Amino acid sequence: MLTPFRQDTNSLYLTRQLNQLGIVVAFKTIVGDTFDHLVSVARTAIERSDIVIFSGGLGPTEDDLTRECVAAALGVELRRDHDIVAAMYKRFAERRIPMPQNNAKQADVIEGAVVLMNSRGTAPAQFLETQVAGQARIVILLPGPPHELEALWRSECEPRLQEILPPAAIATKVLKTAMLPESTADQRTAPIYKKYPNIETTLLAGQGQVEFHLRATAPTIEEAQTAVDKLAGELEDELDDAVFSTCGESLEEIVGYFLQMRSLKLAVAESCTGGMVAERITSVPGSSRFFLGGAVVYSNDLKTLFADVPPLLIEAHGAVSKEVAVALAVNIREICNADIGLGITGIAGPAGGTDEKPVGLVWIAATDGSRQEVVQRRFPGDRERIRRWASQQALDLVRRLVM
């Protein structure tokens, strides 16, 4: 897990399952197979958290040290459970394989722990209720293979936690905004969400998008959801039409929703984005109901051939200009017999920029035949980032035109 070759999926699964029990996950730690490091991490985790879950390190090899390290962190002994050893011998005998002696260490149980038998592997899990410095603690050891961990969680751990813990529920909501700087979004909303200290508010910024992740804990899901919805409503009132999603939808899904709702068809003419807008739109199932297609018009010749942009217009204003962006939008709409036309032209770099027209300069235009919306932007970053920002701005321009 400390290399780039394996991804930690167990913590994602456990977080989701814990949240469903109303348990908030405060810390996640990945540590290598070093005894001192493991003991230090285990001791810290047990001191600061009511529930600590370890996954992995319950196998038979020398680097499987979780049992030993947790016992050391707790200051207790391990005992070998001979019933588990016998069960392992039986399991190997049924497969007509001799059991290596090192498998016996999987029967070492932390003093006071309940053994949770693993029907999908040889390493049993362990569940311990204990006291640390006068504070109640629950310590759970689970095997690393996901199919073993998940089965043990569902059958053994979750029912035990439900019996021990008081009723609780977590409600969440995500608001997504487009083309609003993170600092601006926070400046406008911080006075609102700070009035709700019992609701955890996290801002996550991406390329052309800021997400507000709201989370509340309460005895019932109804109470938690009411609290989250109240704050979300106030944030929406402040941010107005910058908010494009409250239920997790992507910007392209929302654009498709508005186009379908108004029975409109979209066509695009893309230069610097090279088809990225079309790719994002067609990633939405059913996009054929609102997207006709268009053209990637990267060269000046194809801007003329496929989008009917006059060569003299390009010569007079340059390929990256308001006039060409508008011509792309207007002409692709007419050529495709669409309701909405979208045109994008810009300099994605890394070369091609000038003092007058630097790398990152993008012009985007959208029209419905009677109205035209045009935006000039200068996006920072490398080629891929500029293209992604431009596609986000283009989709948001269409959204605002048709919403």
Secondary structure, DSSP 8 states (H G I E B T S, - for coil): --STT----HHHHHHHHHHHTT----------S-HHHHHHHHHHHHHH-SEEEEES--SSSTT--HHHHHHHHHT--EEE-HHHHHHHHHHHHHTT----GGGGGGGEEETT-EEE--TTSS--EEEEEEEETTEEEEEEEE-SSHHHHHHHIIIIIHHHHHHHS---EEEEEEEEEES--HHHHHHHHHHHHTT-TTEEEEEEEETTEEEEEEEEEESSHHHHHHHHHHHHHHHHHHHGGGEEESSS--HHHHHHHHHHHTT--EEEEESTTTTHHHHHHHTSTTGGGTEEEEEE--SHHHHHHHH---HHHHHHH-SSSHHHHHHHHHHHHHHHT-SEEEEEEE--SSS---SSS-TTEEEEEEE-SS-EEEEEEE--SSHHHHHHHHHHHHHHHHHHHH-
